[in-house]
Amino acid sequence: MKLLTSLLRATIPFSLSLALLIPMLDAAEKGPQTVQVSIGTILASNESDNFDPRLSKMKSQLEVIKYRSYRLLREQVQKAPWQSSAAFEIPGGRSLTVIPEGYRNNRLSLKVRLLQGEKPLLDTTVQLRNRGNFLLGGPAHEGGVLILSISATTQ
């Protein structure tokens, strides 16, 4: 009986501390609580040689795409909790949904869906560095193509 009482005394504090530790470990694995998602909608075309100065930070990335003109049409920023979606309107009756799925080694995993009405145009997962940028070539629009600049920052 003494042995059973001693075991209970030793086990109860350990069990309680373990029960308190598990939620903290889960939070540490998920990382930050929200993600700030930024979407830049860029019109790329060959109709002129204009380069929008607001795009200067990503000029080297855009030049790889091989168009002569780049114009920022819209910038949108939203905060999204993990596993929740942020929805963005894209010109031409399109919408973009971004869902932060994971965070590991300073990299974010984002589920990205581009829709034309109810029709899916793209459904993929991208990984980018925290505070990084990803360019997604999009559909035709006004004599050129839309390029979506997707960036995300943990909060």
C-alpha positions as CSV (number, residue, x, y, z in Angstrom):
1,M,0.0,0.0,0.0
2,K,2.9,2.4,0.8
3,L,4.4,1.6,-2.6
4,L,1.1,2.5,-4.3
5,T,0.8,5.7,-2.4
6,S,4.4,6.7,-3.3
7,L,3.8,6.0,-6.9
8,L,0.6,8.1,-7.0
9,R,2.4,11.0,-5.3
10,A,5.2,10.8,-7.9
11,T,2.9,10.3,-10.9
12,I,0.3,13.0,-10.3
13,P,2.7,16.0,-10.4
14,F,4.4,14.6,-13.5
15,S,1.0,14.0,-15.2
16,L,-0.1,17.5,-14.4
17,S,3.1,19.1,-15.7
18,L,2.9,17.0,-18.9
19,A,-0.8,18.1,-19.4
20,L,0.3,21.8,-19.1
21,L,3.3,21.3,-21.4
22,I,1.5,19.7,-24.4
23,P,-0.4,22.8,-25.4
24,M,2.7,24.9,-25.3
25,L,4.6,22.4,-27.5
26,D,1.7,22.5,-30.0
27,A,1.8,26.3,-30.1
28,A,5.6,26.3,-30.6
29,E,5.3,23.9,-33.6
30,K,2.6,26.1,-35.2
31,G,4.8,29.2,-34.8
32,P,3.1,32.6,-34.9
33,Q,-0.6,33.0,-34.6
34,T,-1.4,34.9,-37.8
35,V,0.2,35.5,-41.2
36,Q,0.0,38.8,-43.1
37,V,-0.6,38.0,-46.7
38,S,0.1,40.6,-49.4
39,I,-1.1,40.3,-53.0
40,G,0.2,42.5,-55.7
41,T,-1.6,42.3,-59.0
42,I,0.7,43.3,-61.9
43,L,-0.2,43.7,-65.6
44,A,2.7,42.6,-67.8
45,S,2.5,43.4,-71.5
46,N,4.6,44.3,-74.6
47,E,2.4,47.4,-75.4
48,S,5.0,49.8,-74.1
49,D,8.3,50.1,-72.2
50,N,6.9,51.4,-69.0
51,F,8.1,50.0,-65.7
52,D,6.0,51.0,-62.6
53,P,8.5,52.4,-60.0
54,R,6.4,50.8,-57.2
55,L,7.7,47.4,-58.5
56,S,11.4,48.3,-58.3
57,K,12.2,45.9,-55.4
58,M,11.2,42.9,-57.6
59,K,12.5,44.2,-61.0
60,S,15.1,41.4,-61.3
61,Q,12.3,38.8,-60.7
62,L,10.0,40.4,-63.2
63,E,12.6,40.7,-65.9
64,V,12.9,36.9,-66.1
65,I,9.3,36.8,-67.3
66,K,10.3,38.7,-70.5
67,Y,7.7,41.3,-70.9
68,R,8.5,45.0,-71.7
69,S,6.0,46.7,-69.5
70,Y,5.0,46.1,-65.9
71,R,2.3,48.0,-64.1
72,L,1.0,47.5,-60.5
73,L,-2.8,47.4,-60.7
74,R,-3.7,46.7,-57.1
75,E,-2.1,45.9,-53.7
76,Q,-4.1,44.1,-51.0
77,V,-3.1,43.0,-47.5
78,Q,-4.9,40.8,-45.1
79,K,-4.1,38.9,-41.9
80,A,-5.1,35.3,-41.8
81,P,-5.0,32.9,-38.9
82,W,-3.5,29.4,-39.5
83,Q,-5.7,27.1,-41.5
84,S,-8.1,30.0,-42.3
85,S,-8.5,31.6,-45.7
86,A,-7.8,35.2,-46.9
87,A,-9.7,36.1,-50.0
88,F,-8.6,38.6,-52.6
89,E,-10.3,40.1,-55.6
90,I,-8.3,39.8,-58.8
91,P,-9.2,41.9,-61.9
92,G,-11.3,40.2,-64.6
93,G,-13.9,38.6,-62.2
94,R,-11.3,36.4,-60.5
95,S,-10.6,35.6,-56.9
96,L,-7.6,34.3,-55.1
97,T,-7.8,32.4,-51.8
98,V,-4.7,31.9,-49.7
99,I,-4.6,29.6,-46.7
100,P,-1.6,29.5,-44.4
101,E,-1.0,25.8,-43.7
102,G,2.4,25.5,-42.0
103,Y,5.6,27.1,-40.7
104,R,8.9,25.3,-40.4
105,N,12.5,26.4,-40.7
106,N,11.5,30.1,-41.4
107,R,9.4,28.9,-44.4
108,L,5.7,29.3,-44.9
109,S,3.5,26.9,-46.7
110,L,0.5,28.5,-48.4
111,K,-2.4,26.8,-50.1
112,V,-3.2,29.0,-53.2
113,R,-6.5,28.8,-55.2
114,L,-7.3,31.1,-58.2
115,L,-10.9,31.0,-59.3
116,Q,-12.8,32.4,-62.3
117,G,-16.3,32.5,-60.7
118,E,-16.7,29.0,-59.5
119,K,-14.2,27.5,-62.0
120,P,-10.8,26.7,-60.5
121,L,-7.9,28.0,-62.6
122,L,-5.2,27.0,-60.1
123,D,-5.0,25.0,-56.9
124,T,-1.5,24.5,-55.5
125,T,0.6,24.8,-52.4
126,V,3.7,27.1,-52.4
127,Q,6.5,27.5,-49.9
128,L,8.3,30.7,-49.4
129,R,10.6,32.2,-46.8
130,N,9.1,34.3,-44.1
131,R,8.8,37.8,-45.6
132,G,9.5,36.3,-49.0
133,N,7.9,36.8,-52.3
134,F,6.5,34.4,-54.9
135,L,5.5,35.4,-58.5
136,L,2.6,33.5,-60.1
137,G,2.0,33.9,-63.8
138,G,-1.7,34.3,-64.3
139,P,-4.4,34.6,-66.9
140,A,-4.6,36.9,-69.9
141,H,-5.9,40.4,-69.2
142,E,-6.2,43.7,-71.2
143,G,-3.6,42.8,-73.9
144,G,-1.2,41.3,-71.5
145,V,-1.1,38.8,-68.6
146,L,-1.7,39.2,-64.9
147,I,1.2,38.3,-62.6
148,L,0.4,37.8,-58.9
149,S,3.0,38.7,-56.4
150,I,2.3,36.7,-53.2
151,S,4.2,37.6,-50.1
152,A,3.7,36.5,-46.5
153,T,5.0,37.5,-43.1
154,T,4.4,35.8,-39.8
155,Q,2.9,37.9,-37.0
